Amino acid sequence: MTIQNTERAGVPHNSKQHVFAVIESFMGALGRTPLHAARAQGLHIAFVTRDVSRYTPNRQAREAFESCVDDVIEADVHDSAAVVTALDQAYERSDLRGVYTTLDHYVPVVAEAARTLGLPGLNPTAAYACRNKLQTRRAAEADGVGVPAWAWVRSEEEAVTTAERIGLPCVVKPMTDGGSLDVKLCRTAEEVAAQYHSIASVPTDYFGGQRIPGALVEEYLVGFEVSVECFTFRGERTLIGVTDKGLGAHPYFVEAGEVFPSLLPQSVQKELVSTAFAALDAVGHDFGCAHVEVRMTASGPKLIEINARMPGGQITRLIRESTGLHLQREQIRMHTGEEPDLTLRPLGVAAARFLFAPRSGTVRAVHGTDLLGRIPGVVEVDLHVAPGDEVRIPENSVDLLGSIVACGQNGGEALQRADAAIGQIGIEVE
């Protein structure tokens, strides 16, 4: 274990009697938002990671990271016992106020560490059931929650046979990754076999954790997709709202945009929320934020997956702009034993659009960013692409090149502004 202190001259630390441990995070501004929120509450931030260099690739990123972190602890973040040992070596247990992550991959580790340290957290069994898509499918199906036809397969031959039984096209995906990584729509038996091989030949997930052998082959659900955002605290589940989602072109499932609150009829939203809440009950989710993806089909709503964490993308920003609720702040309050304030104030509608590479290659130039200030209602521009970068047509969320957020009095205005803004940005690729 290595401990690095990020204190700089003239920058005082918060009291170490209120330590808040964060196990990894999203990259960039999105990942720093909860860290700033925790610091604003007077907490001393201990950032636990297997490799801090991921967050500090250049001077600008390093300065931004250090602005919201007090201590960096390098440890084996795939092992809850190692995390607990690292924290015990760095601090008195009485100084620890909470342990937290924004990433699906570490939800079980955080749940186990919180249980060991006597801190608030999700039931570890529920954490594993949410993290593992195979366990989620089994629990949801056993409780009568609508799910696609599915099977866990452990060979190319079994994948092809299952796909033919379920019907083509079908979806082939790993069980313990996120961000649409290695999730693909397959239209032929050859594509199914190739995608199975692609998943099975890599034993670890994006963050280096062990994958479960094999893959899931699932029925392709034709319909539109939303996510249901909610909190569970002291046995009570509170709906924050429904997010409308737009996806990019097949064969991948990359998010192209989001709108909050949903523009769907209330009766449709009610059906979607009912399925999401039933799924959370099925896995025993009993604490914290949940981001549940559900697809509406001709035969009704079907569960896609449960994420026992804050919503990703720009959803937390959309919620804040449209309701005034600072989701990260309230989640941190929960994880430190305080009661969250989940008051929602209708302020309008917010929409996000994500930036894609037009084709694969090397970025020659980025145009139009100077025009974004002319569009009313644009409240955030987060671009991370520059000349010389290698880019590709997106296959997962890691390939996205940035996002914009725009607000409006209603959904039409927010969407028009968001579309107008993203349309100003041009990327030359050679």
C-alpha angles and dihedrals in degrees: 000000000000125000119200122187113214096195114133130195111288094010109108122210123237116247113289087218088080105049119172113192118208117193107209122312146205113290124255129003093338091059094046095053096080090044091056089045091054092047090050087059091058096257125147106233119223108185112202115198142151092225122015092187089078088070097042108048092145141010095269093051092045093053092047091049094048091051091069105030129072103184132016117208117190111207143135098286093186091068119065091199090056091049092050091048091050092051092046090053092050103040145016110260089234088063094057114098102173149342121220148164137191094204128086092219093067101037093101092046091051092047092052093045092049091050091050093046094045093243130137115276151126120294104267092226090055090045091057092045091054094044095049111065091199092057090044091054093048095048095044094047092048089055094048096253114153111258135160119263105272147169137190107233129191105189139038090248092052090047092054094045091049093047091052090050095047093040136249134299094048138161122250117192145151121259102229111037133090143203091059089290111170092354110137141168108232121200101181138038089248091056091048092052092046093049092047090052091048091055099039094048092062110067096191135057127236092282097044100262121138115268121221107252115259130014143260119257110198141180112261108243114215110210144068125304133222137170124229115216119203147148129225117202130163092348096310123110118209123196113223094181149273123285120210111221133201120202131205127239124305146282084051132051104222117155113246098180149342138214128198130225099028119254092211122114113274091242091058092045090052091056092049093048091048091056092047094050092046089053091051090051090050093057094040097245105181109160143041136355124339130193108196121187116212131175123210112221135175088267095048138271120335128192116245100177147319122237112193093204144067114304114264132215109050096314096115089053091048090052092049093049095046101039108016091240114139097209096187093052093051093045089053090049089055093049091052094051099260126126113254124232105226097175112151122207117190105236101157135275130307128201134191130202125192127219119237131190109250089220140346120279142070120328111242099178144348117218138186104034089118090061097058094083090065093065113087117230098027104135103168137029114182111175124166105179129100140169110289095032119131110231138172140195101279120266095167141001092278088069095059114114100205145303145238130214124207132180134209143172088255140006095271093055094044092050094046091051093046092048092046091051098048089046091062093064117088125184120199111208126185 
